[in-house]
Amino acid sequence: MNWVRTTLAAALCCLAMPAAAQTTEAGLKPRFEAIDRQFEAFQHDTPTPGLVYGIVAEGKLVHVRGFGVQDLPAKRPVTADTLFRIASMTKAFTALSILSLRDAGKLSLDDFAEKYVPEMRGWKYPTADSPHIRIRDLLSHVAGFVTDDPWGDRQTPMPEAEFAKLLRAGVPFSRVPETAHEYSNFGYALLGRIVANASGMPYRTYVERTILKPLGMGSSGFEVSEWPIERRAIGYRFEDGAWREEPTMRNGAFGPMGGLQVSANDYGKWIAFLLSAWPPRDGPDAGPVKRATVRELAQGLNFMRVTPRMGTAAKDDCMQAAAYGKGLRVSQDCQLGLMLHHGGGYPGYGSHMLLLPEAGVGIFVFTNRTYTGAAGTAWDAMFALDKAGVLQFAEPPATPEQVAAQETARAIYAAGDVSVAGSALAMNFLMDRSAEGWRSDLAGLRAQLGACAGKTEPLFPNGALSVAFRWHCDKGLLDGTVLLAPTRPATIQALRFRPKPAAKP
């Protein structure tokens, strides 16, 4: 029947995406030992001198384990209080600082960056029609700068005066701004300068006052020398068969792209804060930045990619749609829905974080070996939790209007005639398909499936005005969707059925 949409199966999948966090510490706890073994094996086999990882759920760090040592000569063991530099995972702190300044009316994301960084004025752009760089372009890495790993990492201690001199000289572009995504540490150093100039205080001071201190991240900061050596994970690289200590870089102009140092105990508070922004809800907004603002980190520009999963799950057929948000990478997974993640690679350190906002769960890992972030292990651990059935995704409850819409659809099917719906149909409904045509279609469906008075699956809401359903009929299944019109009272603007006859014996 030509009115049946063959895409309903895909729609049902998408409508079933989770909307509220329900995963509990009690549900996760039986899996901790197995995940410990995964990370311990990574630390031993890669190898890395030391590693710490944590799992966050129910608004707190529910599990944390360290393996190996934080420094090779003294062999101090890694603990939840050991301090690691988290490299590019710093970028989310920078992005949220920009958004908080926007909330305070200090800037607009559509402002040209040169408004706050005057050294950029007069730059020569690649073409005469190149747009000037906006703040939002820097956030999502579409400013046209070249990918600068590993050059950017080594610029961390650059003095502000030297950075200003570099900016005044202009920089070569890799491409025209706003035409493609290309990852740029330089761009996030610019964002740090914008934070400082828009706020009237040094970048590190703004982050400390706005994010770190309110979240109780008292062991976190940008100048590593302010903490005793006994607390710090010393960074190493493995070269020519031997461990070599990486130079400890001081804080400088490029700190906003990767210089933050944290402990696992502190970082768990940050992950819990990010996860607390989901789902949208009524109630107090405790901050330190608004929930709606935190959710903006997951909003990317339109340069989407199709990518495989990380870790051993990359062998699966599932591909992800991925983009760069604001300081976080954003993926839609065919099973787990929204995934926020980011890695960190740095001289002497590697890191990774992976969040499932709709399940309220996050995993993060730090190591003290150059560019060794254990990303695949973190993803494997999350997929193992899903396979074990301990990630709990609660469906949003159906609204009264959605429940009523399904009952109207049921009455239509039982009668074989849409006229029984009366005023429940929107004005377009019978203009799009005549009542006579509907009678013919319904008669064909009933001939295929018989009566549909059996089991009814739970409704799958998609927002408040669309809902999918599945009915068990005498001779198969009937999938359907109802789309309500934006009117009061809500009326049905579209009704679609997709029959699934039982297999013949």
N, C-alpha and C positions, 0 to 999 in steps of 0.2 A: 504494500500500500504506500503510495508516494508521499503521504504525509508523515509517515513514521521516520524519525531522524535516526540514522544509523550511528550517530555519534553519542547516543545516550549512554552507552556503556562507559565511555571515557568521562562523560559528565558525572555519572554516578561515582566514579572513582574520585574525581576532584571534589565533589560535594561532600565526600566522606572525610575530608581533611579535618584534623583535630583543631579545636579552638580554645581549650582551657587546660591548664597544667594540672595533672593529677598524679604524676609519678611520686612515689614516696620513698623515704630512706629505708623503710622496712622492706619494700619490694626490691630495692637495689642491693641490699646488704648481702644476700646469698651469692651475688656475683662478684663481690669485691676480690675474693681470693683468686679467682680465675683471671681477672683483669690485672691484679698484681703480677701474676706470672707473665702476662704479655709484656708489661713494661719492664719487668726485671730481665726478661730475655732480650729485649731490645737494648737495654743498657749494657748487658754482658756481651752480646753478639756483635753490636755495631762496630766497636764499643764506644761508650762515652765514659769519661771519668765519673760523672754523677748525673742523676736524673731525679726529678720529683714530679708527681702528677696528682691531680685532684679531681674529684667529682662533686658537683654542686646540684642540690635538689632541695625542694621545700624551703628555699630562701637561705640556704647555708651550705657550708662545706661539709659534706657528709662523709667524705673519705679522702685521705691523703696519705701517700707513701713516698718515701725517698729511698733511692738505691745508689750505691757507690759513694764517692767522696766529693767534697766540694773543693778540695785542693790536694794535689798529689804528694807534695813533700810531707805535710802534717797529717794527711789522711783523715781529716775531720769528716765524719759521715754527713751526708745530706739529710736535712730535716725539713719539716714544714716551715721553719723560720729562716732557712738558708736563703740568701739574697741572690737572685739571678737578674741579669739584664734580659728584657723580653723583646728587644729588637722592634720589629715592625708592628708588633701588637700594641706598641705605644700609639700608633696612628689613631686608634679608636678614641683615646683620651684627647688627642688633638682635635679630632672631628667633633666630639661632644663639646669641647670648649668653644669651638666656633659656633655651634648651634646654640649654646647657652648665651653667648654674646648677641646672637640674633634675637633670642627671646627677650633680652634686656634692652633691645632697641639700639644697640651699639653698631650694628652693621646689618646688611641684607645679603643673602646668598647671591643675589643677582648683581651686587656691586662689582665693579671692576676691581681686581686685586690692586691695581696701581693707585687706587684711592687711599689705601692704607700702607702701600709700599711705594713711595714716590720714586725710588730708584728704578722702578720698572717703566716709568714714563719715557717715551721716546724710543722704546725697543723697536727693532726692525722685525716685523712678522714675516712669515714665509711668503705670503701673497698679499696683493693689494686688498683683497676681499676677506682676509683673515679676521675673525672676530677677536677683540681683545679679551684677555683671560678674565673670567669671572671667578668669584670665590667658590661657587659650586663646581666649577671645572677642576679646580685643585683638589677638592674633596673626593671626586670620583676618578681622578687620574685621566682627564681628557683635555689637559691644557696644552698638549702637543710636545711635551718634553720627552727626552729619550729615557728608556729604562736604564737606571743607573745603579743596579746591583753589579758589582760590589763597591764601585767608586763612592757612592753616597754614604755607605756605612763608615768609611774611613774619614768622612768629613765631620763626624760628630763634634769634635772639639773646636771646630773653626770659630774664631772670635767673631763677634757681631760686626766689628768694623771691617774685617776682611770679607765677610759675607756682603756687606753693603757695597764694598768695592767691586766684588764679582757681579753684583746686580747692576751696578751703574754701567759696567762694560757691556751688558747684554749677554744673552746666551743663545747658542744655536738651537733651532727647533728640529725635532724629529719629523713633525708633520704639522699640518694646519690644526689649530685648536678646534675642539668639538667635532672632530671627524672620526675618532677612534679612541679606544682605551689603550693607554700605555703607562705602565706603572712607574711612578716617579717619586723617589725620596726627596729630590730637590723641591718638588711641588709641596710636600708636607713641611719642609723647612720654611718655605714661604708662608704657609698657613701659621706656623709658629710665630713668625714675624708679625702677621696680621693680628694674632691673639694679643701680642704685646702692645702693638700700636693702638688697637681698638680699646683695650682695657686700661691702658696707662700704667701697666706694671710688667715686669719680666714674665715671659711665658711660664717658666717653672713656678713662679709665685701664683699665677692665676690658676694653674692646674692644681696646685697644692691646696689653695683656699676654696676652690669651687668643687673639686671632686675628691681628692685624696683625704683631706682632713674630715670633711663631713661623713665620708664612708668609714672612717676609723682606720684608714690605711697608713698607720703611723710609721711603718717600717719602709715605706715606699718613697722614692725620690729620684732626682736626676743626677745629683752629684755623688758618685759612689764613694768618694773619699770621706764623706761625712759619716760613714758607718765603719766600725772596726773590721779589720781584715778577718777576724775570727768568725764573722757572720757571713762573709761573702763567698760565693762560688767563683773561683778563679777560672777565667776562660782559657781554653786550650785548643790547639789544632794538632792534628796528627800528620807529621811530615817526615818523609824519608825514614820511616820505621820508628819514629820517636815522638813523644809528646813535647810540644813546644808551647810555652805560655804566651798568650796574646797580650799585647800592650793594653793596659787599662786606660781607656779614653775618658777624659774629663767631659763635663757637660759644656755644650757650646751651641752654635747657631743651628746645627742639624739635630740637636737633641729631640725636637718634636717629631722627627720621623722614626726614632728608634732607641732613644737613650734611657728610657725609664727602667729602674731597678725595683724589683718587688720580691716579696716572699710568697710562698704558696698560700699561707694563711691570709695574707692581705689580698692576694689576687682572687681568692674565693669570694671575698666581699664584693669585688668589682663584678664578677660573673653573676653573683646573686642579684646585684642591683640591675644589671642589664636584663636578666630574665624576668625581673619583677614588673617590667613594662608590659608584659603579656599576661592575660588577654586584656584588651581595653575594657574598662569597667567604671562604675561609679565608685565613690568613696574617696577618702583622703589621698592626696598626691604628695607623699612625704619628701620627694626630691632625693638628692640635691638638685637634680634637673628633672623637669616634667616627664612623665611616662610617654606622652605623645612625642616629645622631643627625642627621647631615647629610641623610640620606634623608627624615627627618621634615619637612623644609622642603616636600616635595612632597605632604604629607598635608593635604588641605583638609577643611572641613566640608561639610555636605550641601546647600549652596545652589548647585547646578549651573546653568550657562547653556549654551545652544547658540549659538555665535558663528561668524561667518565667519573665515577666515584674514586675516592682515594683508597689506599690500602688494598687488601685482597678482594674487597667488594668491587674493585675496578673490573674484575673478570665477569661481573654480572651483565646482563643485557640492559639494565637500567642506566639511562643517561640523564644527566642533570642539566637544566637550564640555569646558567650562572651569569652574574653580573657583579660589578663592584658597586657597593653602596657608598657609605661615607665612613671610611676607616674600617669597614668590614666587607668581606666577600659574602655574597648572597646567592644561595642555590635553592632550587625547588627539586626535591627528590621524589621519585615515583612512589616511594613507600612512606618516607618519614616527613614529607612536606617541607616546610620552611627550615633551612639550615643556615646559620650564620657562622662564619669561620674566618680565620686568618692565621698565617704562619709568621714566624720571625726568624730571620737569619742574620747573624752578626758575627764579627770576629770574636771567637771564643764562646758563642752561645747559639742555641737553637730553641725554638718554642713553637707551640701551636695551641689554638683554642677552637672548640667546636660546640655550638649551642643548638639545641632544639627548643626554641621558644614556646612552641605549642605543646611540648611535653614538660617544660620547666626543668630541663636537665642540661648541664654543661660539663664538658671534660676539658682539662688543660694540662699541658706538660711543658717543663723547662729542662734543658740540658746545658752543660758547660763544655760543649764541643762545637767548634765553628760550623755554622749552617747545618746543624743536625737536630731537627725539630721533632722527630718521632710523629709526624703528622699521620702517616699510614697506620701506626699503632693506635692513635687516638680514634681514628675513624673505625678501625676494626673493633675497638672496644665498644663504641656506640652501636654498631650494627649487631654485635654480640648481645648487647642488652635488649635490642629489639627482637632478635631471634629467640631470646629466652622469654619473651613476653612480659618483661618487667617495665617497659616504657608504657605508661598509661596515657592515652589520649581521650579526653572526654568530649563527646559531641555536644554542640550547643543545643539547648532545648528548642523544640519546635514552638513557634508562636501560635496563639489561638487562631490567627488568620491562616497559617499553614495547615493546621489540623482541619479547619473548616474546608479549606480548598481540597484536601484529599477526600473528605467525605462527599463533597460535590462531585469530584471525579468518579467516585464509587457509584454515586446515584446515576450519573450519566451512563456509565458502563452497564449497570444493571438494567436500566430502562432502554438502552440502545438508542437514546435520543438526547441531544444536548438541550432540548427545550425545557427539560425538567429543572435545569439550573436557573432559569428565569433571570432575575436581576443580579445573580452572582456573576454573570458574564459581562465583561467590559464591552464597550460600544464597538470595538474593532472585531470582536470574536467572530461573529457571523458574517462580517464583511470579508474576512480572510478565508473562510471556508463555510459554505452554505449548510443549513440544517439538513438538507437532503443529502449532501455529500457526507456529512458526519454519520447519518443513519446508515449509509452504505458501508462506511469504514468500520463502524461499530459492529455491524452484522458480520463482517468478515472476521473481525477479531474474536467474536463470540463463537463463530464456527471453528476457529482454530483452537481456542483455549477453554471454551465452556464457561461455566460460572466461576467467579473469582471471590468466593466467600470464605476461603480458607485462611491460613496464616498470613499475617501482615508483618513485614519487616519494619524496624524502626525507621522513622522518617529521616531523611538526610537534608537538613536545611542548608541553603547557600545564601547567607545573609538573612534578612527578615522577610523578603518578598519572593523567594524562589525556593522550591522544595522538590526533592526527588523521592520516589517511593517504589516499593516492590511488593506485588501481591502474588500469593500462591493460588493458582487456578486449578480447575479439574484436569487440565491437560498441559500444564506447563506453568511458566512464570510470566508476569506482565510487569515490565518496568515503565515508569512514567515520570514526567516532570510537569509541574504547574508553575507558571510565571504570573505573578500578580501585577496589576497595573498600579502606578503611583497615585492612587485615589483614596479618598475616605468616603465610604468604606472601601476596603480593598476588593477589587473585582478581578476575575480571571481574564488575562489578556492572551494567554496561550496555554494549551493543554496538548501534551504529546505522549503517545504510547509506543512501546517497543515490545512486541511479543517474543517470547522465548519458548517455543513449543517443546514439550518433553521429547527426548530421543526415542525413536521407535525401537522396540525390542528386536 
